[in-house]
Amino acid sequence: MHAVADIRLMIVDDHPLFREGLAHTLGAAHGIVVAAQAASGRSALEQWMQARPDVAIIDISMPGMNGIDTVRQLKAQDPRARVLMLTSSEDQDDVVAAIDAGAEGYVTKSIRYADLVAAVREVHAGGRPLGETVARKLARRDRDKPLTTRELEVLIKLRDGLTAVEIGERLAITARTARAHIEALKEKLGAVNSAHAVARGFELGLLPTGRRGQ
């Protein structure tokens, strides 16, 4: 059996105390190694090519090249780069711009440590961790678009009576991300709660009748 490789992480934030504290705490998490730190977007692009990390945590508000432009240029430089935005901003324009620039996930600095570690792992595994507020903002922007494959999966699990925690376990995502998808579903479907979202799913022909196996 082959050992699972550590996730190599780069942290990009212009506040030294916050950046170094984050590096210390995340570096102590099992399976995560902080391979590089950068205080600016320009430095991040250089550090990425030198250290070759797996995931970058990037703030939005930085002098010079901001986080969104950094993501855009990093993705152009290395399309395999995976990015988690970690910022204080919940502004809808920032959320939309970051995701459109190529960020895989977007969480705010109010996130709990355990959830941040889970978000890093989720981004590395190909997921899209979003906070509930962030998910609602994106869903508001995408209200007229069809449900994504993941949103439809979550809707089916809601139909089957699963909680957010159980949905997370079934889909190998965090409960926090599952709740975010539920909030996005409610926003897109114009539903007031999960049961209403399921009812709207049936009304719109999005859900097959009958209960699927879990």
Secondary structure, DSSP 8 states (H G I E B T S, - for coil): ------EEEEEE-S-HHHHHHHHHHHHTSTTEEEEEEESSHHHHHHHHHHH--SEEEE-S--SSS-HHHHHHHHHHH-TT-EEEEEES---HHHHHHHHHHT-SEEEETTS-HHHHHHHHHHHHTT---B-HHHHHHHHHHTTTS---HHHHHHHHHHHTT--HHHHHHHHTS-HHHHHHHHHHHHHHHT-SSHHHHHHHHHHTT-S-SS----
